Amino acid sequence: MSPQNQRPYLLAPPPPSTKPLAHRLAPRSFDDYVGQEGILAPGKPLRQMIDSDQLRSVLLWGPPGCGKTSLARLIARSTQSKFVPTNAVNTGVAEIKVVIKEAERLPGRTLLFVDEIHRFNKAQQDILLPSVERGVITLIGATTENPFFSVIPGLLSRCLVVELKPLSHADLTQILTKATTPGEWTPEASTTAISIAQGDARRLLNIIETATLYSERPITPEIIQEITQHSGVSHGDDSHYDLASAMIKSLRASDPDAALYWVARLLKGGEDPRFIARRLMIFASEDIGNADPTALPMAHAALAATETIGMPEVRIILGQVVTYFAAAPKSNASYVAINAAMAWIDAGNIDPVPPYLRSSNYQGADRLGLGKGYQYPHDFEDGVVEQALWSEATTFYAPKDRGRERDLKQRLDQLQLKKRGLRG
């Protein structure tokens, strides 16, 4: 690349402050805090606890960069608490015990902040229980994963679970305006950076900080793309279930474009294609079923393809299956039927197997009378016999009048008429 085409970087010494921009711009009061009006507006439970200084233990659940750590620090400052910040990545049981012992000795409230609390194992979380229960410490745990899956029930029952949302476009615009000098960024560059940040203030501030290394002004979308080198669509271990849920619900609603969007989000975020293919296999039986029996082998073929091909080419196969499934006729009749049969058994309806239906393929079965009287359907006209196969006349399977299942419905209706004729 010729010198005139290279991006000009500043080779000057770094700025006096070596602390990250995200740290330097951390809010000092609730007036500076951006976003999360849904939980911090006056009258909301968390805000009432803070304003009245009646704080109880809290679990802050939200995506990266939504303000969990900043909120924890503001809570400590607003409630006059002794703030002890820890991170579950590098904190063990011994360190927790030291904090608890100090909290027992010192007057006032000790607010223990555990970032990434989902990384604590059960034993580490158990250590916290007695002290939280007795009020020795007030716990604020921050997690990017669903606490109902990653935090033990004992802690959950003793904490207020507060869900923080990704920051909105307006929130991030406010942060970008505060962190930049007017005229340094084109409006298009601001829009690009905010889009890539995906609701993550820390990611946005890192982009802004890196952009200051460029001597070229104003900052343009091309510079932002060069800084980030990716589309910014990664997702965490927990959110991939939400994306998969959105994909399935779009398929169920027969919207191929929405389903393709969510599949693309999963793939762009680095999702294992096998996870997507397995969900499609379940969907093939649960939501398409006998309305199109070819759906299940198609999904199985897609799973086999993911095992042998992988990304990026497997996106083509998954795209084909997703569009077909979205357009296919839908029936959950088989899914409803097996659930009804399982519930029937759970209700205590346990039938003994009639002797004529029991296995007779072993020596001595004749002497026990097993298999005798069984009417072999192939020996009868249309393969229809009138023989009780279980004790109840209950219908579990009710085919829908859609796709190929319409044919099954018509056949079963005809068989019922035939059986009624045999009963005379």
C-alpha positions as CSV (number, residue, x, y, z in Angstrom):
1,M,0.0,0.0,0.0
2,S,1.4,3.4,-1.0
3,P,2.2,5.9,1.7
4,Q,-0.5,8.3,0.5
5,N,-3.1,5.5,1.0
6,Q,-2.0,4.5,4.5
7,R,-4.1,5.6,7.4
8,P,-2.1,8.4,9.3
9,Y,-1.5,7.4,12.9
10,L,-0.4,9.8,15.6
11,L,3.1,8.8,16.8
12,A,3.0,11.2,19.7
13,P,3.3,9.9,23.3
14,P,0.2,8.6,25.0
15,P,-2.1,11.0,26.8
16,P,-1.2,11.8,30.5
17,S,-4.0,9.5,31.8
18,T,-3.4,5.8,31.2
19,K,-6.8,4.8,32.5
20,P,-9.3,3.6,29.9
21,L,-11.8,6.2,28.7
22,A,-14.6,4.0,30.1
23,H,-13.1,4.4,33.6
24,R,-12.5,8.1,33.2
25,L,-16.2,8.7,32.2
26,A,-17.7,6.4,34.8
27,P,-20.7,8.2,36.4
28,R,-20.2,9.9,39.7
29,S,-23.9,10.3,40.5
30,F,-27.3,9.1,39.2
31,D,-27.5,12.4,37.2
32,D,-24.5,11.2,35.2
33,Y,-25.8,7.6,34.8
34,V,-27.1,6.9,31.3
35,G,-29.9,4.4,30.6
36,Q,-31.9,1.9,32.7
37,E,-34.8,4.3,33.4
38,G,-37.0,1.3,33.7
39,I,-35.4,0.2,37.0
40,L,-34.1,3.6,38.3
41,A,-37.0,5.8,37.7
42,P,-38.6,7.2,41.0
43,G,-40.9,4.7,42.5
44,K,-39.2,1.6,41.1
45,P,-38.3,-1.0,43.8
46,L,-34.5,-0.7,43.3
47,R,-34.6,3.1,43.4
48,Q,-36.8,3.1,46.5
49,M,-34.3,0.8,48.3
50,I,-31.5,3.2,47.4
51,D,-33.2,6.4,48.2
52,S,-34.5,5.1,51.6
53,D,-31.1,3.5,52.4
54,Q,-32.9,0.2,53.0
55,L,-30.8,-1.8,50.6
56,R,-31.1,-5.6,50.3
57,S,-28.9,-7.9,48.3
58,V,-29.3,-7.5,44.6
59,L,-28.4,-9.5,41.4
60,L,-27.8,-7.2,38.4
61,W,-28.4,-9.2,35.3
62,G,-27.7,-7.7,31.9
63,P,-25.4,-7.8,28.8
64,P,-21.9,-6.5,28.8
65,G,-21.5,-2.7,28.9
66,C,-25.1,-1.9,30.1
67,G,-23.9,-0.3,33.4
68,K,-23.9,-3.0,36.0
69,T,-20.5,-2.1,37.7
70,S,-21.2,1.6,37.5
71,L,-24.6,1.1,39.1
72,A,-23.1,-1.0,41.9
73,R,-20.6,1.8,42.7
74,L,-23.3,4.4,42.7
75,I,-25.5,2.3,45.0
76,A,-22.6,2.1,47.4
77,R,-21.9,5.8,47.3
78,S,-25.6,6.7,47.6
79,T,-26.2,4.4,50.6
80,Q,-23.0,5.2,52.5
81,S,-21.8,1.6,52.4
82,K,-18.3,0.2,52.6
83,F,-17.7,-1.0,49.0
84,V,-15.7,-4.2,48.5
85,P,-15.3,-4.9,44.8
86,T,-14.3,-8.5,43.7
87,N,-14.4,-10.5,40.5
88,A,-15.4,-14.1,40.6
89,V,-12.7,-14.9,38.1
90,N,-9.9,-14.3,40.6
91,T,-11.6,-14.5,44.0
92,G,-11.7,-17.7,46.0
93,V,-13.3,-19.0,49.2
94,A,-10.4,-17.7,51.3
95,E,-10.8,-14.1,50.1
96,I,-14.6,-14.3,50.6
97,K,-14.1,-15.5,54.2
98,V,-11.7,-12.5,54.9
99,V,-14.3,-10.0,53.7
100,I,-17.0,-11.7,55.8
101,K,-14.8,-11.7,58.9
102,E,-14.0,-8.0,58.4
103,A,-17.7,-7.2,57.9
104,E,-18.6,-8.9,61.2
105,R,-15.9,-6.9,63.0
106,L,-16.6,-3.4,61.5
107,P,-19.7,-1.3,62.1
108,G,-22.0,-0.2,59.2
109,R,-23.0,-1.9,56.1
110,T,-20.5,-3.8,53.9
111,L,-21.5,-4.0,50.3
112,L,-19.7,-6.9,48.6
113,F,-19.8,-6.5,44.8
114,V,-19.1,-9.8,43.0
115,D,-18.7,-9.2,39.3
116,E,-19.4,-12.2,37.0
117,I,-20.9,-14.0,39.9
118,H,-22.1,-16.8,37.6
119,R,-18.4,-17.9,37.5
120,F,-18.6,-18.9,41.2
121,N,-19.2,-22.6,41.7
122,K,-21.8,-23.9,44.1
123,A,-19.4,-24.2,47.0
124,Q,-18.3,-20.6,46.6
125,Q,-21.9,-19.4,46.4
126,D,-22.8,-21.4,49.4
127,I,-20.2,-19.6,51.4
128,L,-22.1,-16.3,50.9
129,L,-25.5,-17.7,52.0
130,P,-25.2,-17.4,55.8
131,S,-23.8,-13.9,55.7
132,V,-26.4,-12.7,53.3
133,E,-29.1,-14.3,55.4
134,R,-27.9,-12.6,58.6
135,G,-27.2,-9.3,56.9
136,V,-23.5,-9.4,57.7
137,I,-22.9,-8.4,54.1
138,T,-25.1,-7.0,51.4
139,L,-24.4,-8.7,48.2
140,I,-24.5,-7.1,44.7
141,G,-23.8,-9.7,42.1
142,A,-23.4,-8.8,38.4
143,T,-23.9,-11.4,35.7
144,T,-24.3,-11.6,32.0
145,E,-26.0,-15.0,32.3
146,N,-29.5,-15.8,33.4
147,P,-29.2,-16.0,37.2
148,F,-32.1,-18.4,37.4
149,F,-29.7,-20.9,35.7
150,S,-26.4,-19.8,37.1
151,V,-27.0,-18.8,40.7
152,I,-28.0,-21.3,43.4
153,P,-31.7,-21.1,44.6
154,G,-30.7,-20.1,48.1
155,L,-29.0,-16.9,46.9
156,L,-31.8,-16.2,44.4
157,S,-34.4,-16.3,47.1
158,R,-32.5,-13.8,49.2
159,C,-31.8,-11.3,46.4
160,L,-33.8,-8.9,44.3
161,V,-33.1,-9.9,40.7
162,V,-32.9,-6.8,38.5
163,E,-32.6,-7.1,34.7
164,L,-30.7,-4.4,32.9
165,K,-31.3,-3.8,29.2
166,P,-28.8,-3.1,26.4
167,L,-28.4,0.7,26.1
168,S,-30.6,2.3,23.4
169,H,-29.5,4.3,20.4
170,A,-30.4,7.5,22.3
171,D,-28.4,6.3,25.3
172,L,-25.3,5.6,23.3
173,T,-25.7,8.9,21.4
174,Q,-25.6,10.7,24.7
175,I,-22.4,8.8,25.7
176,L,-20.7,9.5,22.4
177,T,-21.6,13.2,22.6
178,K,-20.1,13.4,26.1
179,A,-16.9,11.5,25.1
180,T,-16.1,13.4,21.8
181,T,-15.4,16.9,20.6
182,P,-18.0,18.5,18.4
183,G,-17.0,18.3,14.7
184,E,-14.5,15.5,15.2
185,W,-16.9,12.8,14.0
186,T,-19.1,12.7,11.0
187,P,-22.8,11.8,11.7
188,E,-22.3,8.7,9.7
189,A,-19.3,7.6,11.8
190,S,-21.4,8.1,14.9
191,T,-24.2,6.0,13.6
192,T,-21.7,3.3,12.5
193,A,-20.0,3.2,15.9
194,I,-23.3,3.0,17.8
195,S,-24.6,0.3,15.5
196,I,-21.4,-1.8,16.1
197,A,-21.5,-1.2,19.8
198,Q,-24.9,-3.1,20.0
199,G,-26.0,-1.5,23.3
200,D,-22.6,-1.9,24.9
201,A,-21.3,1.4,26.3
202,R,-17.9,0.0,27.1
203,R,-17.5,-1.2,23.5
204,L,-18.5,2.2,22.2
205,L,-16.0,4.0,24.4
206,N,-13.2,1.6,23.3
207,I,-14.0,2.5,19.7
208,I,-13.9,6.2,20.5
209,E,-10.7,5.8,22.4
210,T,-9.0,3.9,19.6
211,A,-10.3,6.5,17.1
212,T,-8.3,9.2,18.9
213,L,-5.1,7.5,17.6
214,Y,-6.0,8.7,14.1
215,S,-4.7,12.1,13.1
216,E,-7.3,12.2,10.2
217,R,-10.3,14.4,11.1
218,P,-13.2,14.1,11.0
219,I,-13.6,10.4,11.9
220,T,-15.5,8.6,9.1
221,P,-17.4,5.3,8.9
222,E,-14.4,3.8,7.0
223,I,-12.1,4.5,10.0
224,I,-14.6,2.9,12.4
225,Q,-14.8,-0.2,10.2
226,E,-11.0,-0.3,10.1
227,I,-10.8,0.0,13.9
228,T,-13.4,-2.7,14.6
229,Q,-12.6,-5.2,11.9
230,H,-15.8,-7.1,12.6
231,S,-19.5,-6.7,12.4
232,G,-20.0,-6.5,16.2
233,V,-22.7,-9.2,16.4
234,S,-21.2,-11.6,18.9
235,H,-23.4,-13.0,21.6
236,G,-22.9,-14.7,24.9
237,D,-23.6,-18.2,26.2
238,D,-27.0,-17.1,27.6
239,S,-28.3,-14.9,24.8
240,H,-27.8,-17.6,22.2
241,Y,-30.9,-19.3,23.6
242,D,-32.9,-16.1,23.1
243,L,-31.7,-15.9,19.5
244,A,-32.6,-19.5,18.9
245,S,-36.0,-18.9,20.5
246,A,-36.6,-16.0,18.1
247,M,-35.6,-18.2,15.1
248,I,-38.0,-21.0,16.1
249,K,-40.9,-18.6,16.7
250,S,-40.3,-17.0,13.3
251,L,-40.3,-20.4,11.7
252,R,-43.5,-21.2,13.5
253,A,-45.1,-18.0,12.3
254,S,-44.1,-19.0,8.7
255,D,-41.9,-15.9,8.2
256,P,-38.8,-17.0,6.2
257,D,-37.2,-13.5,6.3
258,A,-37.4,-13.2,10.1
259,A,-36.1,-16.7,10.5
260,L,-33.2,-16.1,8.2
261,Y,-32.3,-12.9,10.1
262,W,-32.1,-14.7,13.4
263,V,-30.1,-17.6,11.9
264,A,-27.7,-15.1,10.4
265,R,-27.4,-13.5,13.8
266,L,-26.5,-16.8,15.4
267,L,-24.0,-17.7,12.7
268,K,-22.4,-14.2,12.7
269,G,-22.1,-14.4,16.4
270,G,-20.0,-17.6,16.1
271,E,-22.7,-20.1,17.0
272,D,-22.0,-23.8,16.4
273,P,-24.0,-24.7,13.3
274,R,-24.8,-28.1,14.9
275,F,-26.7,-26.3,17.7
276,I,-28.9,-24.7,15.0
277,A,-29.3,-28.0,13.1
278,R,-30.4,-29.8,16.3
279,R,-33.0,-27.1,17.0
280,L,-34.3,-27.5,13.5
281,M,-34.7,-31.3,14.0
282,I,-36.9,-30.7,17.0
283,F,-38.9,-28.1,15.1
284,A,-39.4,-30.6,12.2
285,S,-41.4,-32.9,14.5
286,E,-42.8,-30.5,17.0
287,D,-44.2,-27.8,14.6
288,I,-44.3,-29.4,11.1
289,G,-45.0,-33.0,12.0
290,N,-47.1,-35.0,9.7
291,A,-48.2,-31.9,7.7
292,D,-44.9,-32.5,5.9
293,P,-43.1,-35.7,6.9
294,T,-40.1,-34.9,4.8
295,A,-39.1,-32.1,7.2
296,L,-37.5,-34.5,9.7
297,P,-35.2,-36.3,7.3
298,M,-34.3,-32.9,5.8
299,A,-33.3,-31.6,9.2
300,H,-31.4,-34.8,9.9
301,A,-29.5,-34.3,6.6
302,A,-28.7,-30.7,7.6
303,L,-27.2,-32.0,10.9
304,A,-25.1,-34.5,9.0
305,A,-24.0,-31.7,6.7
306,T,-22.9,-29.5,9.6
307,E,-20.7,-32.4,10.9
308,T,-18.9,-32.8,7.5
309,I,-18.8,-29.3,6.0
310,G,-18.9,-26.5,8.6
311,M,-18.8,-22.8,8.1
312,P,-19.0,-20.8,5.9
313,E,-20.5,-23.2,3.4
314,V,-23.0,-24.8,5.8
315,R,-24.8,-21.5,6.0
316,I,-26.2,-22.4,2.5
317,I,-27.7,-25.7,3.7
318,L,-29.1,-24.1,6.9
319,G,-30.6,-21.3,4.8
320,Q,-32.3,-23.9,2.5
321,V,-33.8,-25.8,5.4
322,V,-34.9,-22.7,7.3
323,T,-36.7,-21.2,4.2
324,Y,-38.4,-24.6,3.5
325,F,-39.5,-25.0,7.1
326,A,-40.9,-21.5,7.2
327,A,-42.9,-22.1,4.1
328,A,-44.0,-25.6,5.0
329,P,-47.5,-26.4,6.4
330,K,-47.5,-26.6,10.2
331,S,-49.0,-29.1,12.6
332,N,-48.3,-29.7,16.2
333,A,-50.8,-32.5,16.4
334,S,-48.2,-35.2,17.0
335,Y,-46.5,-33.1,19.7
336,V,-49.8,-32.5,21.5
337,A,-50.7,-36.2,21.2
338,I,-47.5,-37.6,22.8
339,N,-47.8,-35.0,25.6
340,A,-51.4,-36.0,26.2
341,A,-50.5,-39.7,26.3
342,M,-47.7,-39.0,28.8
343,A,-50.1,-36.9,30.9
344,W,-52.6,-39.7,30.8
345,I,-50.1,-42.1,32.3
346,D,-48.9,-39.6,34.9
347,A,-52.6,-39.5,36.0
348,G,-52.3,-43.1,37.0
349,N,-53.9,-44.8,34.0
350,I,-51.7,-47.9,33.8
351,D,-53.2,-50.7,31.7
352,P,-52.0,-54.3,31.8
353,V,-51.1,-55.6,28.4
354,P,-53.9,-57.9,27.2
355,P,-52.8,-61.5,26.8
356,Y,-53.4,-61.6,23.0
357,L,-51.1,-58.5,22.6
358,R,-48.2,-59.9,24.7
359,S,-45.1,-61.3,23.3
360,S,-45.3,-65.0,22.4
361,N,-41.9,-65.5,20.8
362,Y,-40.4,-67.7,23.4
363,Q,-40.8,-71.3,24.6
364,G,-43.7,-71.8,27.1
365,A,-45.7,-68.8,25.8
366,D,-48.4,-71.1,24.4
367,R,-48.9,-72.8,27.8
368,L,-49.5,-69.3,29.3
369,G,-52.0,-68.5,26.6
370,L,-50.0,-65.5,25.4
371,G,-50.7,-64.3,21.8
372,K,-53.8,-66.4,21.4
373,G,-56.7,-64.6,19.9
374,Y,-54.6,-61.9,18.3
375,Q,-56.2,-60.7,15.0
376,Y,-53.5,-60.1,12.4
377,P,-54.7,-57.0,10.5
378,H,-53.1,-58.0,7.2
379,D,-55.5,-61.0,7.1
380,F,-58.5,-58.7,7.0
381,E,-60.1,-56.5,4.3
382,D,-58.5,-53.0,4.4
383,G,-56.3,-54.2,7.3
384,V,-59.0,-53.2,9.7
385,V,-60.0,-55.3,12.8
386,E,-62.2,-54.5,15.7
387,Q,-60.1,-55.7,18.6
388,A,-59.5,-53.8,21.9
389,L,-55.9,-52.6,22.0
390,W,-56.2,-50.9,25.4
391,S,-58.9,-50.3,27.9
392,E,-59.9,-46.7,27.1
393,A,-61.6,-45.1,24.2
394,T,-59.6,-41.8,24.5
395,T,-58.3,-39.8,21.6
396,F,-54.8,-38.4,21.8
397,Y,-54.0,-37.7,18.2
398,A,-56.2,-35.2,16.3
399,P,-54.7,-34.6,12.9
400,K,-55.0,-31.2,11.5
401,D,-56.5,-30.4,8.1
402,R,-53.2,-29.2,6.7
403,G,-50.6,-30.5,4.2
404,R,-50.0,-34.2,4.1
405,E,-51.7,-34.6,7.5
406,R,-55.0,-33.9,5.7
407,D,-54.6,-37.3,4.0
408,L,-54.0,-39.0,7.4
409,K,-57.0,-37.4,8.9
410,Q,-59.2,-38.6,6.0
411,R,-57.8,-42.1,6.3
412,L,-58.3,-42.3,10.1
413,D,-61.9,-41.0,9.7
414,Q,-62.5,-43.8,7.1
415,L,-61.0,-46.4,9.5
416,Q,-63.3,-45.3,12.3
417,L,-66.4,-45.7,10.0
418,K,-65.2,-49.1,9.0
419,K,-64.7,-50.2,12.6
420,R,-68.2,-48.9,13.5
421,G,-69.5,-51.1,10.7
422,L,-67.7,-54.1,12.1
423,R,-69.2,-53.5,15.5
424,G,-72.6,-53.6,13.7
